[in-house]
Amino acid sequence: MTNLNKQPSIRAHHDHTNNMGKEGAAMSQDRSHELPTADAPEGLGRRRFLGSAAVAGLAGVGLAACNDGSKTAAPAPASAPAAPAAASSGHAASASVHLKPGELDTYYGLWSGGHTGDVRVLGLPSGREIVRIPCFVPDALVGWGITNESKKVMGTRADGSLRYTVGDTHHVHASYKGGDYDGRYAWVNDKINSRLARIRLDYFVCDRITEIPNIQGFHGIFPDKRDPVDPAIDHTTRVFCGAEFHLPLPNRGAGLDQVDAYRALFTCVDAESMEVRWQVLIDGNCDLVATSYDGKLAAANQYNTENAALFGDMMSAARDACGFFNVARIEQAVKDGKFKTWGDSKVPVVDGTHKANADPATALTAYVTVPKNPHGVNASPDGKYFICAGKLSPTVTVIELAKVLAWFDGKLPKLDDSIVAEVEVGLGPLHTAFDGRGNAYTTLFLDSQLVKWNVDAAIRFHGGDKNAKYVVDRLDVSFQPGHVNASQSETMKADGKWLAVGCKFSKDRFLPAGPLHPENEQLVDISGEKMVLMADHPVRGEPHDFIIFKRELLRPKQIYSLDDFPNAVKDAKESGVFRNGRKVNIKVTSTAPSFSLAEMRVRKGDEVTLTLTNLDKIQDLTHGFAIPKYNVNFIVNPQETKSVTFVADQPGVFWCYCTHFCHALHLEMRSRLIVEA
């Protein structure tokens, strides 16, 4: 291969010292507004870099500062600002909703993005959206679905086009260690196309997507909290996935009208490899999923236990179920070869239907009956209970996990005796959160309320103590609440500070902007006896579930390592245009405010792969790269490499430019792509 077009980096030298020197000097000395960082970044912080550049000459010294991290020590991370004093009302959290400029939130929130196919990262209690992580749907800002790397993650057809361009994210959950989040991964589902995405929480990027076979309507997910087989492994090893919709198996054109034979599957995905480990054939379908803290049980609440296809038939049974999965037994059955496969899939499928699991001694599954149309199953932080909300029944059902395990061991004659409470809380209960003090918080969709109730009191009431007052408080929300979660609620370290509730309707809460209303995410202080509504936040529809966790559990990296990218262009001297027949590789680097190639020359009909590495080491110094008329637009963060491939089918001159404001000479940061006819 020959280098047809090798050029040195362009360095513009404009002397702005006279105009900006005093202001720049002041900026370089006054760092009172520089935000603390989770990790000490390599090289300069961006504010300090810009100040230094202004003093010594914007372009010339700025470029030198970018490339010489060894000569300039990184700024030490500032200590986090002290939290405001507790409110005199007794609500410890109330005073800190509205943060001062430069003050950091104390919690991260990960929200599903709904039909935008992404995950939203919020700071709490402020409710400020920090960033969005694209997963299932192309994203023009970062070039997700445009770069070769993101296409590989998303999945492509034979012609290189994306297999899917729509998504519907519902549930976000993170990996565990010792009963708390460990900051490694988060997962989110795509209900439409049965995909599971994994997000690396060191860089907040999606790194793997798995399409699950044999299912549709993939809804609930939850990781295990420790290994169900090896007691020495105290971290997440599996992610469980529930499918709502019944299908003929295999779904290939035969038996399409034999509704009685339709079945749904419960799926286990390996947390590290993201390969599907096994599936379970079940009666009924799956709504949401929960896992026990000891790793032994996974569960999915089930509506449509009738296995019906028509609405009326789906409502015929008196009760539905919460299905339990004995993970160790299932995996032993797979090892013993007691499984089938369906269609082209090689995934082992074990039989988890009622008929095949009547004997507790050998059962892989168990079905506890619950009131009709449950819409949520949640594990209490003490590890004792799963709680199902009734939706069409005004009740919540508390199931004791030790008794479910006792049934599997043949020590509980009747499985429904694992129900230790079934109490009325209000109309339309959907989802439940916890405060770590024995209280549960359940959304009431029809009542437009949040109800706080005590789990132990509910158990006593159900047991016959009619003096037990289990309802503690009620709060009107706006309007029709669905998902709810609280700070650290789904860990053993639930702290009872903040709660967020997602309201499906906002009606009169925000300025009207046409017929499509935002949804309303409301923030509630739960640190006292009474719940206090603190804030409304309009959000674009349609988000679903979310988690909230302490910021100290994460130390996200703010600069990549060049070694993370096998195709990195590690030095501007490696830049050039390299031809191999009709395939052309263009290697280019970015260093504020220039690209290493001023000109890139190819021929009409060439298949061009352009690889761009951002050599800047400055925190927050991102560059973009856009090619007009070629549908190319992406960004590279500090020390990151991305590539795009396209056919040069339009002759002419095309100005490639930086799309992400990076420097005072940002507008001058260009390169010409010349396509010769």
C-alpha positions as CSV (number, residue, x, y, z in Angstrom):
1,M,0.0,0.0,0.0
2,T,1.3,3.4,-0.8
3,N,0.7,6.7,0.9
4,L,-0.8,9.0,-1.8
5,N,-1.5,12.0,0.2
6,K,0.6,12.3,3.3
7,Q,0.8,15.8,4.9
8,P,2.0,17.2,8.2
9,S,-0.4,18.7,10.8
10,I,-1.5,22.2,10.0
11,R,-0.7,24.6,12.8
12,A,-2.2,28.1,12.5
13,H,-0.4,30.8,14.4
14,H,-2.6,33.7,15.3
15,D,-1.5,36.1,18.0
16,H,-4.5,37.0,20.2
17,T,-2.4,37.8,23.2
18,N,-2.9,41.5,23.1
19,N,-6.7,41.2,23.0
20,M,-7.2,38.3,25.3
21,G,-4.1,38.2,27.5
22,K,-5.5,39.9,30.6
23,E,-8.8,38.0,30.5
24,G,-6.9,34.7,29.9
25,A,-4.5,35.3,32.8
26,A,-7.4,36.0,35.1
27,M,-9.1,32.7,33.9
28,S,-5.9,30.7,34.4
29,Q,-5.5,31.9,38.0
30,D,-9.2,32.0,39.1
31,R,-10.3,28.3,39.0
32,S,-13.1,28.8,41.6
33,H,-15.7,27.6,39.1
34,E,-13.8,24.5,37.9
35,L,-15.9,21.5,38.6
36,P,-14.6,18.5,40.6
37,T,-13.8,15.4,38.6
38,A,-14.4,11.8,39.4
39,D,-11.0,10.8,38.2
40,A,-7.9,13.0,37.8
41,P,-7.7,13.4,34.0
42,E,-4.6,12.9,32.1
43,G,-3.1,16.2,31.0
44,L,-4.8,19.6,31.5
45,G,-8.3,20.3,32.4
46,R,-10.2,22.1,29.6
47,R,-10.8,25.4,31.5
48,R,-7.1,25.6,32.5
49,F,-6.1,24.7,28.9
50,L,-8.2,27.5,27.5
51,G,-6.9,30.0,30.0
52,S,-3.3,29.0,29.2
53,A,-3.9,29.2,25.5
54,A,-5.4,32.7,25.8
55,V,-2.3,33.9,27.7
56,A,0.3,32.5,25.4
57,G,-1.4,32.7,22.0
58,L,-4.6,30.8,21.3
59,A,-3.5,28.5,18.5
60,G,0.2,27.9,18.9
61,V,0.5,27.3,22.6
62,G,-2.9,25.7,22.7
63,L,-1.7,22.9,20.4
64,A,1.5,22.4,22.4
65,A,-0.5,22.1,25.6
66,C,-2.8,19.5,24.0
67,N,0.0,17.3,23.0
68,D,2.4,17.5,26.0
69,G,0.6,16.1,28.9
70,S,3.9,15.2,30.5
71,K,4.9,18.8,31.0
72,T,1.8,20.0,32.7
73,A,0.5,18.4,35.8
74,A,-3.2,17.5,35.9
75,P,-5.3,19.6,38.2
76,A,-6.1,17.8,41.4
77,P,-9.7,16.8,41.8
78,A,-11.5,19.4,43.9
79,S,-13.4,18.1,46.9
80,A,-17.2,17.9,46.4
81,P,-19.0,20.9,47.7
82,A,-20.6,20.4,51.1
83,A,-24.2,19.5,51.0
84,P,-26.6,22.3,52.2
85,A,-27.7,22.1,55.8
86,A,-30.7,19.9,56.5
87,A,-34.1,21.6,56.4
88,S,-35.6,22.5,59.7
89,S,-38.7,20.5,58.8
90,G,-36.8,17.3,59.6
91,H,-36.5,16.4,55.9
92,A,-32.8,16.0,55.6
93,A,-32.8,16.1,51.8
94,S,-35.2,19.0,51.2
95,A,-32.8,21.9,51.1
96,S,-30.6,20.5,48.3
97,V,-33.0,20.2,45.4
98,H,-31.8,23.4,43.7
99,L,-28.0,23.2,43.5
100,K,-25.7,26.2,43.4
101,P,-23.7,26.8,40.3
102,G,-20.8,24.3,40.2
103,E,-22.3,22.1,42.9
104,L,-22.5,18.4,42.0
105,D,-25.5,16.1,42.5
106,T,-25.1,13.4,45.1
107,Y,-26.8,10.7,43.0
108,Y,-26.8,9.4,39.5
109,G,-30.0,8.3,37.8
110,L,-30.2,6.0,34.8
111,W,-33.5,6.4,32.9
112,S,-34.8,4.4,30.0
113,G,-35.3,6.6,27.0
114,G,-38.3,4.9,25.5
115,H,-38.6,5.2,21.8
116,T,-35.4,7.2,21.4
117,G,-33.7,3.8,22.1
118,D,-31.2,5.3,24.6
119,V,-30.5,5.6,28.3
120,R,-30.6,9.0,29.9
121,V,-28.1,9.9,32.7
122,L,-29.5,12.4,35.2
123,G,-28.1,14.0,38.2
124,L,-30.2,13.9,41.3
125,P,-31.7,15.6,43.2
126,S,-31.4,18.4,40.6
127,G,-33.0,16.3,37.8
128,R,-30.6,17.7,35.3
129,E,-30.0,15.6,32.2
130,I,-26.3,15.1,31.9
131,V,-26.0,12.9,28.8
132,R,-27.8,10.3,26.7
133,I,-26.3,7.0,25.9
134,P,-27.5,5.7,22.5
135,C,-28.1,2.0,22.2
136,F,-30.7,0.8,19.8
137,V,-31.4,3.8,17.6
138,P,-29.0,5.9,15.5
139,D,-27.8,9.1,17.2
140,A,-26.6,11.9,15.0
141,L,-24.7,13.8,17.8
142,V,-22.1,11.0,18.5
143,G,-22.5,9.2,15.2
144,W,-24.1,6.1,16.7
145,G,-25.2,3.9,13.8
146,I,-22.9,5.8,11.5
147,T,-19.5,4.7,12.6
148,N,-18.2,1.2,11.8
149,E,-17.7,0.5,15.5
150,S,-21.3,1.4,16.5
151,K,-22.7,-0.5,13.5
152,K,-20.9,-3.6,14.7
153,V,-22.5,-3.3,18.1
154,M,-26.0,-2.5,16.7
155,G,-26.0,-5.3,14.1
156,T,-26.1,-5.0,10.3
157,R,-27.6,-6.7,7.3
158,A,-25.5,-8.2,4.5
159,D,-25.3,-4.9,2.7
160,G,-23.9,-3.1,5.8
161,S,-27.1,-1.3,6.6
162,L,-28.4,-1.3,10.1
163,R,-30.7,-4.3,10.9
164,Y,-33.0,-2.1,13.0
165,T,-33.4,1.7,13.3
166,V,-36.2,1.8,15.9
167,G,-36.2,0.8,19.6
168,D,-38.4,0.8,22.7
169,T,-36.3,0.8,25.9
170,H,-38.2,0.0,29.1
171,H,-36.0,-1.2,32.0
172,V,-32.6,-0.2,33.2
173,H,-30.6,-2.2,35.8
174,A,-27.0,-2.3,36.9
175,S,-24.5,-4.9,38.1
176,Y,-24.1,-5.9,41.7
177,K,-21.4,-6.8,44.2
178,G,-22.0,-7.4,47.9
179,G,-25.7,-6.5,47.5
180,D,-24.9,-3.0,46.1
181,Y,-24.0,-1.6,42.7
182,D,-20.4,-2.1,41.6
183,G,-20.2,0.4,38.8
184,R,-19.3,-2.0,36.1
185,Y,-22.3,-2.4,33.8
186,A,-25.9,-1.4,33.2
187,W,-28.4,-3.2,31.0
188,V,-31.4,-2.0,29.1
189,N,-34.0,-3.9,27.0
190,D,-35.5,-3.2,23.6
191,K,-39.1,-4.4,23.7
192,I,-39.7,-4.1,19.9
193,N,-36.9,-6.2,18.6
194,S,-36.0,-8.4,21.6
195,R,-32.6,-6.9,22.2
196,L,-30.5,-6.5,25.4
197,A,-27.9,-3.8,25.5
198,R,-25.0,-3.5,27.9
199,I,-23.5,-0.2,29.0
200,R,-20.0,0.2,30.3
201,L,-20.2,2.6,33.3
202,D,-16.6,3.5,33.1
203,Y,-17.2,5.3,29.8
204,F,-21.0,5.5,29.7
205,V,-21.1,3.8,26.3
206,C,-23.0,0.8,24.9
207,D,-20.5,-1.9,24.1
208,R,-22.7,-5.0,23.4
209,I,-26.2,-5.8,22.1
210,T,-27.6,-9.3,22.0
211,E,-30.8,-10.2,20.1
212,I,-32.6,-12.9,22.0
213,P,-34.1,-15.8,19.9
214,N,-37.6,-17.3,20.0
215,I,-39.3,-14.3,21.7
216,Q,-41.2,-11.1,21.1
217,G,-42.3,-8.4,23.5
218,F,-39.2,-8.6,25.5
219,H,-40.1,-6.5,28.6
220,G,-38.6,-7.1,32.1
221,I,-35.0,-7.6,32.9
222,F,-32.9,-8.0,36.1
223,P,-29.4,-9.1,36.8
224,D,-28.6,-11.6,39.4
225,K,-27.2,-10.1,42.6
226,R,-24.7,-12.9,43.2
227,D,-23.9,-16.2,41.5
228,P,-26.7,-18.8,42.1
229,V,-24.4,-21.8,41.8
230,D,-21.0,-20.7,43.2
231,P,-21.3,-19.1,46.7
232,A,-17.8,-17.7,46.3
233,I,-18.9,-15.4,43.5
234,D,-20.6,-12.4,45.1
235,H,-21.3,-10.3,41.9
236,T,-23.5,-10.3,38.9
237,T,-22.9,-13.1,36.4
238,R,-26.3,-13.4,34.6
239,V,-29.1,-11.1,33.4
240,F,-32.7,-12.5,33.3
241,C,-35.1,-11.5,30.6
242,G,-38.8,-11.9,30.4
243,A,-40.9,-12.1,27.2
244,E,-44.5,-10.9,27.2
245,F,-45.9,-12.2,23.8
246,H,-46.7,-15.8,23.0
247,L,-45.5,-17.3,19.8
248,P,-45.7,-20.5,17.8
249,L,-42.4,-22.3,18.3
250,P,-40.7,-22.2,15.9
251,N,-42.3,-19.1,14.5
252,R,-41.9,-20.0,10.8
253,G,-45.3,-20.1,9.2
254,A,-46.6,-23.3,10.6
255,G,-49.2,-23.4,13.3
256,L,-49.9,-19.7,13.2
257,D,-53.5,-20.2,14.2
258,Q,-53.0,-22.8,16.9
259,V,-53.1,-20.2,19.7
260,D,-53.3,-22.9,22.4
261,A,-49.8,-24.0,21.4
262,Y,-48.3,-20.5,21.7
263,R,-45.7,-20.1,24.4
264,A,-43.5,-17.4,25.9
265,L,-39.9,-17.9,27.2
266,F,-37.8,-16.7,30.1
267,T,-34.2,-16.1,29.1
268,C,-30.8,-16.0,30.9
269,V,-28.0,-14.0,29.3
270,D,-24.4,-14.2,30.4
271,A,-23.4,-10.9,31.9
272,E,-19.8,-10.9,30.5
273,S,-20.0,-12.6,27.2
274,M,-23.6,-11.4,26.5
275,E,-24.4,-14.8,25.0
276,V,-27.7,-16.4,25.7
277,R,-27.2,-19.2,28.2
278,W,-30.6,-20.9,28.3
279,Q,-34.4,-20.3,28.1
280,V,-37.4,-21.7,30.0
281,L,-40.7,-22.6,28.3
282,I,-43.5,-21.2,30.6
283,D,-47.2,-21.0,31.0
284,G,-48.4,-17.4,30.8
285,N,-46.1,-14.6,29.9
286,C,-43.6,-12.4,31.8
287,D,-44.1,-8.7,32.7
288,L,-41.3,-7.5,35.0
289,V,-38.4,-9.5,36.5
290,A,-36.8,-9.6,40.0
291,T,-33.9,-11.5,41.6
292,S,-33.2,-12.6,45.1
293,Y,-30.1,-11.3,47.0
294,D,-28.9,-14.9,47.6
295,G,-28.9,-15.5,43.9
296,K,-31.1,-18.6,44.1
297,L,-34.3,-17.3,42.7
298,A,-35.4,-15.2,39.7
299,A,-39.1,-14.2,39.3
300,A,-41.4,-12.7,36.7
301,N,-44.9,-11.5,37.5
302,Q,-47.4,-12.8,34.9
303,Y,-50.5,-11.5,33.4
304,N,-52.4,-13.5,30.7
305,T,-51.8,-16.8,32.4
306,E,-54.6,-18.0,30.1
307,N,-52.1,-18.0,27.2
308,A,-54.8,-16.2,25.2
309,A,-54.6,-14.1,22.1
310,L,-57.8,-12.0,22.5
311,F,-58.4,-9.4,25.1
312,G,-61.6,-11.0,26.5
313,D,-59.9,-14.3,26.9
314,M,-56.9,-12.7,28.6
315,M,-59.3,-11.6,31.4
316,S,-61.0,-14.9,32.0
317,A,-58.9,-16.3,34.9
318,A,-59.7,-15.2,38.5
319,R,-56.0,-14.8,39.4
320,D,-52.7,-14.5,37.6
321,A,-49.2,-15.5,38.9
322,C,-45.7,-14.7,39.9
323,G,-43.5,-17.3,38.4
324,F,-40.3,-18.3,40.2
325,F,-37.2,-19.9,38.6
326,N,-34.9,-22.1,40.5
327,V,-31.7,-21.1,38.7
328,A,-29.4,-23.8,40.0
329,R,-31.8,-26.6,39.0
330,I,-32.4,-25.1,35.6
331,E,-28.6,-25.0,34.9
332,Q,-28.2,-28.6,36.1
333,A,-31.0,-29.7,33.8
334,V,-29.2,-28.0,30.9
335,K,-25.9,-29.8,31.9
336,D,-27.9,-33.1,32.0
337,G,-29.1,-32.5,28.5
338,K,-32.8,-32.2,29.5
339,F,-33.6,-29.5,27.0
340,K,-34.9,-28.8,23.4
341,T,-33.9,-26.3,20.8
342,W,-36.2,-24.4,18.5
343,G,-35.7,-23.5,14.8
344,D,-32.2,-22.2,13.9
345,S,-31.4,-21.3,17.6
346,K,-29.0,-23.5,19.4
347,V,-30.0,-22.1,22.8
348,P,-31.1,-24.9,25.2
349,V,-34.8,-24.6,26.3
350,V,-36.0,-26.4,29.4
351,D,-39.6,-27.1,30.2
352,G,-40.9,-24.8,32.9
353,T,-44.7,-25.4,32.4
354,H,-47.1,-26.3,35.2
355,K,-47.5,-29.8,33.9
356,A,-43.8,-30.6,33.9
357,N,-43.1,-29.1,37.3
358,A,-45.8,-30.4,39.7
359,D,-43.3,-32.3,41.9
360,P,-41.4,-29.8,44.2
361,A,-38.5,-32.2,44.4
362,T,-37.7,-31.9,40.7
363,A,-39.4,-28.6,39.8
364,L,-37.5,-26.0,37.9
365,T,-40.3,-23.4,38.3
366,A,-43.1,-22.5,40.7
367,Y,-46.1,-20.3,40.2
368,V,-47.5,-18.4,43.1
369,T,-51.0,-17.0,42.4
370,V,-51.6,-13.3,42.7
371,P,-54.5,-11.0,42.0
372,K,-55.4,-10.3,38.3
373,N,-53.1,-8.4,36.0
374,P,-50.1,-7.7,38.3
375,H,-47.8,-5.0,37.0
376,G,-44.6,-5.2,38.9
377,V,-42.4,-7.4,41.1
378,N,-39.8,-5.9,43.4
379,A,-37.3,-7.3,45.9
380,S,-37.2,-5.7,49.4
381,P,-33.8,-4.5,50.5
382,D,-33.7,-7.0,53.5
383,G,-33.8,-9.8,51.0
384,K,-36.9,-11.4,52.5
385,Y,-39.7,-10.6,50.1
386,F,-40.9,-10.1,46.6
387,I,-43.8,-7.7,46.2
388,C,-46.3,-7.9,43.4
389,A,-48.6,-5.0,42.6
390,G,-52.2,-5.9,41.5
391,K,-53.1,-3.2,38.9
392,L,-56.7,-4.4,38.5
393,S,-56.9,-5.3,42.1
394,P,-56.3,-2.6,44.8
395,T,-53.9,-4.9,46.5
396,V,-50.2,-5.7,46.8
397,T,-49.0,-9.2,47.5
398,V,-46.0,-9.9,49.7
399,I,-44.3,-13.3,49.0
400,E,-41.7,-14.6,51.4
401,L,-38.8,-16.1,49.5
402,A,-37.7,-18.5,52.2
403,K,-41.1,-20.2,51.9
404,V,-40.8,-20.4,48.1
405,L,-37.4,-22.2,48.7
406,A,-39.1,-24.4,51.3
407,W,-41.6,-25.5,48.7
408,F,-38.8,-26.5,46.3
409,D,-37.3,-28.5,49.2
410,G,-40.7,-30.2,49.9
411,K,-41.2,-28.4,53.2
412,L,-44.2,-26.3,52.3
413,P,-47.2,-28.3,51.2
414,K,-49.0,-25.4,49.5
415,L,-47.0,-22.9,47.4
416,D,-49.5,-20.1,48.0
417,D,-48.7,-20.3,51.7
418,S,-45.6,-18.3,50.7
419,I,-47.9,-15.3,50.5
420,V,-47.5,-13.5,53.9
421,A,-49.6,-10.4,53.0
422,E,-52.2,-9.3,50.5
423,V,-53.5,-5.9,51.5
424,E,-55.4,-3.1,49.9
425,V,-53.4,0.1,49.2
426,G,-55.5,1.9,46.6
427,L,-56.7,1.8,43.0
428,G,-54.3,0.7,40.3
429,P,-51.1,-0.3,42.1
430,L,-48.2,-0.7,39.6
431,H,-44.7,-0.6,41.0
432,T,-42.9,-0.5,44.4
433,A,-39.8,1.1,45.8
434,F,-38.2,0.9,49.3
435,D,-36.5,3.2,51.8
436,G,-34.5,0.7,53.8
437,R,-36.5,1.5,56.9
438,G,-39.2,-1.2,56.4
439,N,-41.4,1.0,54.2
440,A,-42.6,0.4,50.7
441,Y,-43.8,3.1,48.2
442,T,-46.3,1.9,45.5
443,T,-47.7,3.9,42.6
444,L,-51.5,4.0,42.3
445,F,-52.2,4.6,38.6
446,L,-56.0,5.2,38.9
447,D,-55.8,7.2,42.1
448,S,-52.9,9.3,40.8
449,Q,-51.2,8.8,44.1
450,L,-48.1,7.4,45.8
451,V,-48.8,5.4,48.9
452,K,-46.3,4.7,51.6
453,W,-47.0,1.5,53.5
454,N,-45.1,-0.6,56.1
455,V,-44.3,-4.1,55.1
456,D,-44.2,-5.7,58.6
457,A,-47.5,-4.0,59.5
458,A,-49.1,-5.3,56.4
459,I,-47.9,-8.8,57.3
460,R,-49.4,-8.5,60.8
461,F,-52.7,-7.2,59.4
462,H,-52.9,-10.0,56.9
463,G,-52.1,-12.4,59.8
464,G,-55.2,-11.2,61.7
465,D,-54.0,-8.1,63.6
466,K,-56.7,-5.7,62.4
467,N,-55.2,-2.9,64.6
468,A,-52.0,-2.9,62.5
469,K,-52.0,0.4,60.5
470,Y,-49.9,-0.5,57.5
471,V,-50.7,2.6,55.3
472,V,-48.3,5.4,56.6
473,D,-48.9,8.3,54.1
474,R,-50.4,9.2,50.7
475,L,-49.2,11.8,48.2
476,D,-51.1,13.1,45.2
477,V,-49.0,13.1,42.0
478,S,-49.6,14.5,38.6
479,F,-50.9,12.3,36.9
480,Q,-51.3,8.5,36.5
481,P,-48.0,7.4,37.9
482,G,-46.2,4.3,36.6
483,H,-42.7,3.4,37.5
484,V,-41.2,4.5,40.8
485,N,-37.8,4.1,42.3
486,A,-35.9,5.5,45.3
487,S,-32.2,6.2,46.1
488,Q,-30.4,2.9,46.4
489,S,-33.9,1.2,46.6
490,E,-32.9,-1.9,44.7
491,T,-29.9,-2.7,46.8
492,M,-29.3,-3.8,50.4
493,K,-28.2,-0.2,51.1
494,A,-31.5,1.6,50.4
495,D,-31.1,5.0,52.1
496,G,-34.5,6.5,52.0
497,K,-33.5,10.0,50.8
498,W,-35.1,10.6,47.4
499,L,-37.8,9.0,45.3
500,A,-38.7,9.6,41.7
501,V,-42.0,8.8,40.2
502,G,-42.8,8.7,36.5
503,C,-46.2,10.1,35.7
504,K,-47.6,9.1,32.3
505,F,-49.7,12.3,31.9
506,S,-48.7,15.9,32.6
507,K,-51.8,17.7,31.4
508,D,-51.7,21.2,33.0
509,R,-48.2,21.0,34.6
510,F,-46.2,22.6,31.7
511,L,-46.5,25.1,28.9
512,P,-48.6,23.6,26.1
513,A,-46.5,22.9,23.0
514,G,-49.0,21.3,20.6
515,P,-50.9,18.1,21.2
516,L,-47.9,15.9,22.3
517,H,-47.5,16.5,26.0
518,P,-44.3,15.6,27.9
519,E,-44.3,13.1,30.7
520,N,-43.8,14.3,34.2
521,E,-41.0,12.9,36.3
522,Q,-41.6,14.1,39.9
523,L,-39.1,14.2,42.7
524,V,-40.2,13.3,46.2
525,D,-38.3,13.7,49.5
526,I,-38.9,10.6,51.6
527,S,-36.4,11.2,54.3
528,G,-39.1,12.1,56.9
529,E,-42.3,10.5,58.0
530,K,-44.4,12.4,55.4
531,M,-43.6,12.5,51.7
532,V,-42.8,15.9,50.3
533,L,-43.2,16.7,46.6
534,M,-40.1,18.7,45.6
535,A,-40.0,19.2,41.8
536,D,-41.6,18.5,38.4
537,H,-39.4,17.6,35.4
538,P,-40.9,17.4,31.9
539,V,-39.4,14.6,29.9
540,R,-39.8,13.5,26.3
541,G,-41.9,10.4,26.0
542,E,-41.8,7.6,26.7
543,P,-39.4,6.7,29.5
544,H,-40.1,3.8,31.8
545,D,-38.0,2.4,34.6
546,F,-34.9,3.8,36.2
547,I,-32.4,3.4,39.0
548,I,-30.9,5.9,41.4
549,F,-27.5,5.3,43.1
550,K,-24.9,7.3,45.0
551,R,-22.3,9.0,42.9
552,E,-19.4,7.6,44.8
553,L,-20.1,4.2,43.4
554,L,-18.8,5.4,40.0
555,R,-15.5,6.8,38.9
556,P,-16.1,7.3,35.2
557,K,-13.1,7.9,33.0
558,Q,-13.1,11.2,31.1
559,I,-10.3,10.5,28.7
560,Y,-9.9,7.3,26.6
561,S,-6.7,5.3,26.2
562,L,-5.3,5.1,22.7
563,D,-4.5,1.4,23.5
564,D,-8.2,0.7,23.7
565,F,-8.4,1.1,19.9
566,P,-6.5,-1.3,17.6
567,N,-7.0,1.0,14.7
568,A,-5.8,4.2,16.5
569,V,-3.7,6.6,14.5
570,K,-1.3,7.3,17.3
571,D,0.8,10.0,15.6
572,A,-0.1,12.7,13.1
573,K,2.9,11.4,11.0
574,E,0.9,8.2,10.3
575,S,-1.8,10.3,8.5
576,G,-2.4,9.8,4.8
577,V,-4.5,8.4,2.1
578,F,-3.7,4.8,1.3
579,R,-5.0,2.9,-1.8
580,N,-5.4,-0.8,-2.3
581,G,-7.3,-1.1,-5.6
582,R,-10.6,0.5,-5.3
583,K,-10.5,0.4,-1.5
584,V,-9.0,3.5,0.1
585,N,-8.0,4.0,3.7
586,I,-7.8,7.5,5.1
587,K,-6.0,8.0,8.4
588,V,-6.3,11.3,10.1
589,T,-5.9,12.8,13.5
590,S,-7.5,15.8,15.2
591,T,-5.6,18.2,17.5
592,A,-7.3,21.5,18.3
593,P,-7.8,23.4,16.0
594,S,-6.8,21.3,13.0
595,F,-7.0,18.0,11.3
596,S,-3.7,16.4,10.3
597,L,-4.7,16.3,6.6
598,A,-5.7,19.5,4.8
599,E,-6.7,17.5,1.8
600,M,-7.9,14.0,1.1
601,R,-8.1,12.9,-2.6
602,V,-10.0,9.9,-3.8
603,R,-11.7,8.8,-7.0
604,K,-15.4,8.4,-7.8
605,G,-16.5,4.8,-7.0
606,D,-13.8,4.2,-4.3
607,E,-14.9,2.5,-1.1
608,V,-13.4,4.8,1.5
609,T,-12.8,3.9,5.1
610,L,-11.8,7.0,7.1
611,T,-10.3,6.5,10.6
612,L,-10.0,9.5,12.9
613,T,-8.2,9.6,16.2
614,N,-8.5,12.5,18.6
615,L,-5.0,13.1,19.9
616,D,-6.0,15.8,22.4
617,K,-5.6,14.8,26.0
618,I,-7.8,17.6,27.4
619,Q,-10.8,16.7,29.4
620,D,-14.0,17.6,27.5
621,L,-12.1,18.5,24.3
622,T,-14.2,16.6,21.9
623,H,-14.0,16.9,18.1
624,G,-16.6,16.2,15.4
625,F,-16.2,15.1,11.8
626,A,-18.8,15.7,9.1
627,I,-18.7,15.2,5.4
628,P,-21.5,17.1,3.5
629,K,-23.7,15.1,1.2
630,Y,-22.3,11.8,2.4
631,N,-24.4,11.2,5.5
632,V,-21.3,11.2,7.7
633,N,-21.3,12.9,11.1
634,F,-19.6,11.6,14.3
635,I,-17.5,12.7,17.3
636,V,-14.3,11.5,18.8
637,N,-13.6,12.2,22.5
638,P,-10.1,12.7,23.8
639,Q,-7.8,9.8,22.8
640,E,-10.7,8.0,21.1
641,T,-10.7,6.5,17.6
642,K,-13.7,6.0,15.3
643,S,-14.1,5.0,11.6
644,V,-16.7,5.3,8.9
645,T,-16.9,3.5,5.5
646,F,-18.7,5.0,2.5
647,V,-18.6,4.9,-1.3
648,A,-17.3,8.1,-2.9
649,D,-20.2,8.2,-5.4
650,Q,-20.4,12.0,-5.8
651,P,-17.6,13.9,-7.5
652,G,-16.6,17.3,-6.3
653,V,-15.1,19.1,-3.3
654,F,-16.6,18.4,0.1
655,W,-15.5,20.4,3.1
656,C,-15.1,18.1,6.1
657,Y,-15.4,20.1,9.3
658,C,-15.4,19.8,13.1
659,T,-19.0,19.7,14.4
660,H,-18.2,20.0,18.1
661,F,-17.1,23.4,19.3
662,C,-13.5,22.8,20.5
663,H,-11.4,26.0,20.2
664,A,-11.6,29.7,19.4
665,L,-10.5,28.6,15.9
666,H,-13.1,25.9,15.7
667,L,-14.7,27.3,12.5
668,E,-11.3,27.1,10.8
669,M,-11.0,23.4,11.6
670,R,-11.6,21.9,8.2
671,S,-10.2,19.5,5.6
672,R,-11.1,19.0,1.9
673,L,-12.4,15.7,0.6
674,I,-11.8,15.9,-3.2
675,V,-13.6,13.2,-5.2
676,E,-12.2,13.0,-8.7
677,A,-14.6,12.0,-11.5
